């Protein structure tokens, strides 16, 4: 493979936005919102990672509608009351030198779930839950047995309108980098995969039909999201099941999304099928980001058990991805970028806050 001239602490510019380095905070649900409203927990959680040196801070999956939440504690941006709490967080993130981002989401058939520490199972409609929707009346199964109501054409248009309204509110809230959540078995992924999409209309069956919801949603959001700001998409590059969504389809979808004005693909995997064994390990999803980058000709983000600075740097230097996103490692160590800078002898690339200068 031809080596890239970039490295982990090389700035990256997409449209008018420049990341100070190639390290990003992957969206991580905190299940700590009140009726979708961000709290002090989110300010400290996201703000700490900005202080810690991340170039990009992506807020958790933020629901475009109340029924699109995974749990009752999920973040939301379906109402104007959500704007100012997010604005406050974004102002702080930006003041620390990071780029504030958001992930817009609709959970589809995986909505109406209790928080992880409260059982992580579907909630009954009379116990704080709500009816769920999806492309087809096919349940996820296991601890999520609710059968979704198959969406009508009107339902599809309505949800796409909710994504558009959420994008507009995100802009008002100071978001500078948008990610659409089309992964992990949530609504858009449910349309993509033939394992969850059994429709016989224009949104099901053939590859072109199964990707229609994703393409139309991205197109609608791009129409209201400023041309100078990045629009990105997270996908699950494989269902890890024969006959499901796979990397070849992901590459072609990425080509189509690029033509719609998407600027980067965030390459994850899984989440749409219960009771499967995923072969995890350090960097186990990086190959997906590498293939999408090379074969679809679009920048990518790599994610998945990337914990070591030298590993993250290798991914960027060898042109396997343009950004490295960390999740659990950032929970363990909010200052990971600063530790990485020291490890990689790039300390001068990431000056410490003046308040912490004597410690670094």
Order of alpha helices (4+ residues) and beta strands (2+ residues): beta-beta-beta-alpha-beta-alpha-beta-beta-beta-alpha-beta-alpha-alpha-alpha-beta-alpha-beta-alpha-beta-alpha-beta-alpha-alpha
